[in-house]
Amino acid sequence: QVQLVESGGGLVQPGGSLRLSCAASGSIASIFAMGWYRQAPGKQRELVATILSSGLTNYADSVKGRFTISRDNAKNTVYLQMTSLKPEDTAVYYCNIVVPPSSYWGQGTQVTVSS
């Protein structure tokens, strides 16, 4: 069993910052990829950012230059530093890890950007 525990969501004003964390525990032999996805009301879940075990990162165009993904391999933890937040960033953010051949999801954490 693999468990993901997310933290760091909340309410922030436009232009503000938040840092999300996701710690993985359980039967983890080797994590290939870690990432963050988000789902806004009435919309499909979309990729925000991913980071491979090699350190290679990928970002959605909408967050490039504002969000930074990082990981601590020793702690099996992935972070998402979010800056210059916009109202359109409001969504439930989900952590995802890929431990081949399986994929695991966190429970989600709400991020609300509003004045």
Summary of the structure (lengths in Angstrom):
residues: 115
radius of gyration: 13.5
end to end distance: 40.1
largest distance: 43.2
contacts: 338
relative contact order: 0.32
helix: 5%
strand: 57%
